[in-house]
Amino acid sequence: MGSVRERGGADGMRDAARALVAVLDPEQVRELCAGPARLDAPELREWTYLPGARPGLSTEGFTGPQREAVDALLAAAQGTAGAELARGAIEVERHRRALAGGTGGDRYWLRLLGDPDGDAPWSWRMNGHHLAVHVLVTPAGIRVTPHFIGAEPARIEQGPQAGRRLLGLEEDLARELVTDLSAGREAEAVFAAAPPDDILTRDDPFAGPNLLPAGLSHGDMTLHQQRLLERLVRRYLDRAPAAYAEECWSDTLAHGLDALSFAWAGGRAPGDRHYYCVRAPDYLIEYDNTQDGGNHAHSVWRHIRHDWGVDLLRAHYTELHG
């Protein structure tokens, strides 16, 4: 399985977590670290991407150095694409808040569970509107799902960020794929004329593959369409640190690419309300852009075996008490 260092940024995360704690006052540290003793506690699988308060330390009143420490922690825990998306979700949320006349700072909540300096598993997460990052670190490896990024608006129409589409590549690759299908293959891939109102897995603690339509298999696509699907999948996996992303892709190849499938609902033209999903034996990907007339996007990567690091935690506690 490789060492923690080899498996993508655990040492950097440890340093970034220490740096964050160092710039907080004692009361903030207490709020940051409040939580159950065991990292497999059911309450730690409760999450949402909707507006509203969360358990943990709010970032709303953070100073500049504290915000920089959070940015560094986000960057350490994700691949380049993941860090850019997480930072972008915060920036788009600031734009949305300014349009609505809102005041105050960023409203996200941080939790640090366990001791980054010890040998036992530890975890951190950052949650708020349209951002949910969950990271678990053990000596055997890391886990980073559920991983949710949203953008409201999906396309910024005014101001300094006009034209920005945070999830543009996620949308464009899927649209190119569905519009390239022949009529017969499109009938297999497109499961509804009207898209669902949201991702189908919502904020379920565990996401099962049967929640999603079967769609069109990789093996039933042309070579060009297969490459588009592979690029789309890699785009989501690249939210993770490189070593873990490669592990997930290697697992995909081991199962066989024909086990990948793609499904779509809604319109095909830019600006149409739409939804898509990708099913793999080990993970699920969903994207919707259905609210606000098709200008409000959600995207999520769920791992059937790895969400919340349950596989690594189970192995750890079994070894500890076995």
PyMOL commands that set and color helices and strands:
alter all, ss='L'
color gray80, all
select helices_A, chain A and resi 10-22+26-33+42-45+64-76+80-99+168-179+183-189+209-211+218-220+223-237+242-255+257-259+307-321
alter helices_A, ss='H'
color red, helices_A
select strands_A, chain A and resi 57-58+108-113+122-128+131-138+141-143+147-151+190-192+216-217+261-266+274-279+283-289+297-303
alter strands_A, ss='S'
color yellow, strands_A
deselect
rebuild
show_as cartoon
